[in-house]
Amino acid sequence: MKVFDLKEMKSNEDKSGNVIHNTQEFKIRMIELAPDGSIPPCEMAANVIFFVAEGKAEVTVNGEAVSLSEGQGIVSDPATISMKSSTGARLLGVQIMTAERKSANE
């Protein structure tokens, strides 16, 4: 068992530094977007869950944008995903590896 506190967690520029948990099956990370910050489109080979822990963010999945507020989240199959925030946001991201990707990593 691993206990963590979302309110205390901090992200950093080194993406490996914001990983909370990493196994062959899934990865959890904290994502921080500064005011007017963004993450450019990224091809995600895994299923993903993004949950807004603080602030507001716009998440775009395969060209379809949705605005999320604190307490809201999305679930997506593998897709091209980007995000941005005009006010700043902290999101919990969970990548769930597909069976094909798990097999490739074995």
N, C-alpha and C positions, 0 to 999 in steps of 0.2 A: 504494500500500500504506500502511496505517495500523497502527502498532504501539501497543498499550496494555497496561497492567498492571492487572488487576482488583484486586490487593492494594493498589495505591496510589490507586485512584480513590475519590473522595468524592462523595456526593450532597449536594444542598442543597434548601431549601424551594422555590426557583424551579425549576420542572420543566424549564425550558429549560437550566438549568445542569448537569443531570445527563445530558445527551445526549452520547454518545460519538461517534456517527456518524449522519448524517441525509441520506438521498437520497430521490428520488421512490419508489423501490422498497421501501426498508426504513429503519427507525430502530432504533438500539441505545441503551439507557440503563441507568444504574446506579440501582437503587432501594434505599434504606436504610430499614429499619423499626427504630425504637427499641424497647427492651423495652416490651411492651404497646402497641406501635404498630400502626396499621392504615391501609389505604387503602379508602375506602368503595366500594360497587359502582359500576363504570364500564362504560359501553357501549363495547366495542372493535369498531370497524368493520374492523379488520385481523386477520389470523391472528397469533397471538402465541406466543412461546417464553419461558418464565421458567426460569432456571437459578439455583439457590441456590449462591452462591459462599462464603457464610459463614453459620453459624447454622441456624435452623429457622424455617419459615413454613408457615402454612396458607393455601392458595390455593383460592378458591371460584369455580367456573366454572358459570354457569347453575344455581346452587343446589347443585351437587355439590362438597363440600369434600374436599381431599386434603392430608395433612401431608407436607411435603418437608423433608429434611435436606440438609446440605452435600453437594454433588455430584449431587443429584437435580434433575430439572426436569420441566416439562410442555410440551406443544404443544397449542394450541387453535385451532379455527376462530373467526371473529368471535363474540363472546359477551359476556355481562355477567360481569365479573370483579372480585373483591375479594380482599384479602389481609390477614393479620394475623400478628403474632408475639408470643409471650409473653416470649421471651428476647432478641429482636433478631435481625435478619437483613440480609444484603446479597444482592440478586438482580440478575442480568443479565436485562434484558428486551429482546426483539427483536420489533418489530412489522413484519410483512411485508404490504405493501399488496395487497389483492385487485385483480384486473384492473379491476373496476368503479371502485374508488376511485382507481386510477392514472389512468384515463380522465377522471374528474371533475377531477383536479388538473392536467390538461394544458391 
